[in-house]
Amino acid sequence: MLKPKYILLFLALIVLVSNLFIEKYNVFLNVAGIILLMLALYQINKGLSSNNKEKQPHEF
């Protein structure tokens, strides 16, 4: 099953790409898509960095 952070990333990409095909440009959709994208990337990055610290417990 997909994790919520990947669903958030997919949703952000859908919002941003769908705004390209709408005839009337909507700034709100662009801002919302970018905010969702940044939140998803932050969640993914936070998960990756915590996994890295667990694998290397003895850091000099």
PyMOL commands that set and color helices and strands:
alter all, ss='L'
color gray80, all
select helices_A, chain A and resi 4-21+27-55
alter helices_A, ss='H'
color red, helices_A
deselect
rebuild
show_as cartoon
